Amino acid sequence: MELPTPQDLKERRTDVGLTQAELADRAAVSQPLIARIEGGDVDPRLSTLRRIVNALDEAEGGVTRARDLMQTELVAVGPEVLIREAARRMEDEAYSQLPVLQDGVPIGSITQSDLVRLGEDARDEPVGQHNSESFPTVSPTATLDELTNLLDHHKAVLVTDAGETVGIITEADLAARLG
């Protein structure tokens, strides 16, 4: 990710017709901070810079967010579900992976690759004994760039809001929506 310069931020702000105060309000920062960043007097924290860039993206319109792409009909299993039941659910739903959730919170994942490695001996054991690490999580406001970067390295991304899983995004979802 290439970070914008203070001049880049100022040009984007003026191009979309925002005052420093309006941008500050949209990014939930102070107007003097925007002025100091644009003047090159202060280097913002990455989280602050992200909020400013996101506010500019939204002002420009057309920004695709996780909430726009996610599947809200989440098919998942709990850690107590038996491996054979997880395999059956994957087959019935035609999914190659499932998140493992406990009380709506992601704690792991189970994939067809995991099932192949486990073999028949583990079919009557709970998923929680064999699940892989959880898929990464993002907020509903995560951008398409963030999602693309994560999906380059993971089979799926879970969308969480206030700690609760509200959706899932896979490469197939991305391709179907943008193709």
N, C-alpha and C positions, 0 to 999 in steps of 0.2 A: 504494500500500500504506500503510495507516494503522498507525503504530507503537504498540504497547501502552504504557501508562504503567506505572510501578512498581506502582501499586495494581492495575491490570488483571492483571499477572503474578501478584501475590500472591493475588488472588481466584481466578484460574484454578487456581493450584497447590492452594489449599485446597479448591476445589470438586471436584477429582479425587482428593483425599485423599493428596496427596504431602507429605512433609516437605521442608524446604529441602535436606537431605542427599540424599534420594532424587531430587529434581529435578536437583541438581548432578551426581549420578552418571549419570543418563540423558542429560544435556546435555554431559557430559564437561567440566565446569567445577568450580570449588571451591565448597563450601558458603558460605564467607565472601563470595564474590563474589555469590552469589544473595542473601544477606542485605543486602549493600551496595546491590545493584540495587533490591531491593524497598523498601529504606529511602530510596531516592532519593539516596544518597551518591555514586553513580558512574553515569556514562552508559556503557553497554556498547558495544563495537564492534558493527557491524551483523551480522557473522558470528557473534558470540557470542549476540546477541539471536535470530538465526535458529535456532541450535541449541536455545536454551531454548524458543522457541515450537514448534519441531518436536517436542521432547520432550513438551511439554504436549499437542500435537495427538495424538501417539501414545498418551499416557496416557488421553486421552478416547476413543480408538478410532475406527474408521470413517474414518480419513484415507486418501484415495486417493493412491497414489504412482505415479511413472513406471513402476516395475517391475510395477505392477498393470495398466497400460494398454498397455505397449509390445508391438509385434510383434517377436518374436525371429527370425522367418524373414525376414531382411533381404535384399532384392533391391537390389543395388548394382552399379556399374561401376567399373573402374579407369581411371586417366587415359589409359592406352594403348589402350583400347577405341575402335573407330571409331564416329563419330556414327551411321552407319546401323545398327550393331549395338545401340547404346543405344536408338535409336528402335524397333527391332524388339523389344527386351526390354520397353520400356514398353508397347508394343502387346500383346505376349503376356501380360504380367502385369496389364494394365489399370490401370497406374499413370500418373499425370500428371507425376511427378517421381521422380528417383533420386538417392541420394547418390553422390558420387564418393569412393571410399576407396582409400587406398594403404597396404597392409599393415595393414588394419583401422582406420586413422586417417582421419577425415574431412578431405578437402582441398578439397571443392567439391560442387556439385550441378548436375544438368542437368534442365531441365524441358521440357515440351511447348512452352511459350512460347519458350524458347531455340531449340528445333529449328525452329520456324516462322520466327523471325528469321534463322536461319542459311541456310535454303534448301538447294537441291540441291547447290550448289557445295562445301559443306563435308562432304558425306556420307562421304567417304573420308579425312577428317582425324580425328585422335584427340580424344577428349572433353576431355583435358587442355588443349587449345589454346582451348577455347570454354566451359568450365564456368563457372557463376556461383559466387558465394561459397557456402561451406558452410552447411548448416542449423545453427542454434544447437545446442549440446550441453548436456545436464543429467545429473546423477547419477541412479542408479536410485531415490534417495530424494526426488527433487524432488516437490513437492506439486502437486495439481491446480490450485491458483491460479497457481503459477509456470508450469505448462504452458499454461494458458488464456491468460495474458498473452503468452507467446511465440507461440502459434498465432494470436493476433490480428494478428501482424505477419509471420509466416513460414509457408510451406507445410507444413513438417514440423519436428520436433524429434528430434535423435538422442540416444540414451541411451548414455553412455559410462561405463565402469568401469575405472579404472586406465589411461586412455588408449585403451582398446580399445572399439570400437563394439559394443554388445550388443543394440541394439534401435532401433526408430523409432516415432514417434507422429505421426499426422496428425489433422486435424479429424475425418475419417471414423472413426478409431479412438475418439476421444473421444465422438462422437455415438453410435456403436454400443454402447459400453460403458455409457454413462450414460443412454441413451434408453429 
